[in-house]
């Protein structure tokens, strides 16, 4: 079983739609979780951290369910510019060692 | 200019050749990483370094070596390249006093081994 699993998509949604991605992780001892965004042929960039109580950043909401070992990302009012691959990331070790999921591709269409 | 710079950005080489990918950063971060990205496999950690005298293997270090020449420079070498090392390679940095989980990536080096 992969340490971090995501549905690769693509998720094709119309502009203005709400879309949600889930990610599961296998290590119950994992403490910190993140979502990164990667545009086509570009480097990944941190989108947001995921806190135990859930957190929002504008149109983006991240949630953590420790009991079921999954995290989610909800995007409201999708924009064309949200089209990208969203990487689920888990902090697995000392320092800043991160384990990345394979990503979920989102395509927002007119 | 990018804070994390990788060279070359694209390279095509032949099996058996030695290849070096270089990474330099102006962010002043002490920690540097090399990842490779393959379709369907995501980003995987090759090596990481928490300071100039510290080198650690990641999950897929076989066939690779690294050198931390200075705080700002971290190079990745393929001593004898093979086709399954064809991938997109990313260098990344982080600050030990910074936000957990925040890596700053270079723009990537696309390597093709024929």
Interface residues (C-beta under 8 A of the other chain):
Chain A: X4 X8 X32 X33 X34 X41 X42 X43 X44 X45 X46 X49 X87 X89 X91 X95 X96 X97 X98 X100 X101 X102 X103
Chain B: X31 X33 X35 X40 X41 X42 X43 X44 X45 X48 X50 X58 X90 X94 X96 X99 X100 X101 X102 X103 X105 X106 X107 X108
